[in-house]
């Protein structure tokens, strides 16, 4: 798991900025957010998604989204180990 402090903007309902995003020099209309990346085996996916969704939900706009993508392969640079063994 890796976390990032990021800024972004989507079609968030109920979020108001300091002005027109195109002229907002303070933060360019971007909202502070946190991005979390998790690489897991497929058997753990539903457990992780359900845990995040149930613990992160406030029921209000801006709770975020979970994007699920396939990781085609992993290569550990140090020894060129590949696949699941390179993750652990």
C-alpha positions, -999 to +999 in steps of 0.1 A: +000+000+000+012+035-009-005+068-001-001+101-018-012+136-009-027+149-042-050+177-055-078+171-080-112+180-092-141+159-105-179+164-108-183+167-071-218+178-060-219+203-032-183+214-034-178+251-038-145+267-046-131+302-040-142+312-075-139+302-111-114+274-113-098+290-144-089+321-125-084+307-090-047+314-086-045+300-050-051+264-059-063+263-095-097+251-083-082+218-072-093+201-040-068+185-016-073+147-017-055+115-007-047+087-032-041+052-019-027+025-042-030-011-031-017-041-050-032-074-039-040-109-050-074-114-066-086-135-037-082-105-013-098-079-036-134-080-023-123-080+013-101-049+007-128-031-013-155-038+012-132-027+041-123+006+024-159+013+013-174+007+048-147+026+067-143+056+044-180+063+037-196+094+053-226+092+030-217+127+017-203+138-017-166+136-019-162+102-002-141+092-032-140+063-056-123+029-058-108+021-092-099-016-098-073-024-125-053-054-135-015-054-129+000-073-158+033-081-142+057-070-115+095-069-118+117-064-087+146-043-101+173-055-077+172-091-090+148-090-119+124-114-100+090-114-116+054-121-108+038-125-073+071-133-057+084-098-067+055-082-047+063-099-014 
